[in-house]
Amino acid sequence: MLAAATDFTLRRLELWSGIDPSRYELHDSGEGWAEVTEGSAVFGGIWARERYTWSGNTVVATAPDSNVFRPDGRWQLTVEPNGDGRSTARVSVHRRAGSLRGRLLGAVVQMMGTRVLPASFAKTLARLEAEAG
């Protein structure tokens, strides 16, 4: 999962089906970081320019610019091995709406996020497992 979260090649668009290819742009990257614009077509189009940093078992994305979120919101993914060959992924999101569209998106995520977000992760995991054989 960490490898998928830090893959900023065009393969990212295959792994994360929620990213709209027309709203994806890799601006720059280096060892342990990348700056990208990613978005979705939902709600007439949402996007965020995000600076990803990663180390160990954690990826953090900070958004200095977005059409729906206030600057410097962030999310974090931590993957911890369970010791049985499996892992637990934890995601925390700390973003505040910066527009009416952002408030609407926040309300929808509050109502449906517990179903939609895990389903999105499950799709990515299924793609990774299929690739692994």
N, C-alpha and C positions, 0 to 999 in steps of 0.2 A: 504494500500500500504506500509506503514512503517513497519507493522508486516511482510509482505512478504520480504521486503528488509533486515530485520534483523533476518530472520529465517535461521539458518545455519545447520539445521538438513537435512537429506536426502530429506525431503519434498521440499527443495530449488530447487532440480533438476526437480521436477514436476511443480513448480510455474514459474520457469525461464527456458523456453524450449531452450534458446540459450546456456545454459551451457552444455558442453560435460561432461558426468559423468566420463569419463576416465581422465579428467583434473581437477577434483574437489577434493580438500583436505582441511579439516578443521584442522588447525595447533594448534590453542588454542583459547579460548574465555573466557570472563568474563562479569561482569555487565557493559553494555554499550559499549562493544567492541568485535571484533573477528578478527582473522587473518586467511585468507584462500588463497588457490591458485584456481583460476577459469580460464577456458578457453573455447575455441571453436575450432571446426575442420576446420573452414574457413581458407583460405590461407595456407593450409598445417599444421595448428595448431598454434593458438596463445594462450598465457596465461599471467597472471599477478598474482603475489603474492600481495594481498591487505590487508591493515589493515583498517577495518571498525570501525568507532566510531559513536555513535548516542546519541542524547539528544533532548528532546522535539519533535519538528516536523521535525528534520533534520538528515540525514544520510550522512556521508562523508566517501569516500573510497580513501585512499592514497596508491599508488603502489610503494613500494621500489624496486621491481624487476619485470622484464617482458622481454619477448623475442621480443617485438615490441615497447614498450614505454620507454622513458628515466625515470630514477628513480625519484620518488616523484611526478609524475603526479597524478591528483586526479579528482574525480567527486563528485558531491553533489546532493542529492535529498531532496527537501523540499516540504512537503504537508501541505497546508493551507485550513482549513474549509471555505466554502463559506457562511455558515449560513443557507443554505437551505437543509442541509443533505448531500450535495455533497462536494467535495474537488477539489482543483486545485493542480496538481503535477508539480513542476518545476525541471528540471535537468540541471545542468551546468557541462561541461566537460573541464578540463584544463590538457591536456596531449600533449606531443610532441613525435613525432616519434623518435625511437632510432635505427632503422634499415631500410633497403630497404622495407622489408615487412610492417613495420610500416607506411612508407610513402605511400605505395600502399593502405593499409587499410584506412589511413586518406583521401586519394583521393576518395575512394569508399564511405566512410561515408559522405564526403562533397556532393557527387552527389546523394546518395540514402538515407542518414540518416533521412531526413525529412519524408520519407515514412516507412522505415524499423523499426526505433526505436519506433515510436508511435504504430506501429502494434505489436511489441513485448510487450510493456506495456499493450496494449489492451488485448492480450492473457492472460497475468497474471491477469488483472482485471476480465476477464471473468471467470477464474478459481476460483478466490476469491468469486465472486458473486454466482457461482454455489455451492460452499461449504456453503455459508451463507444461501442458500435456497431461 
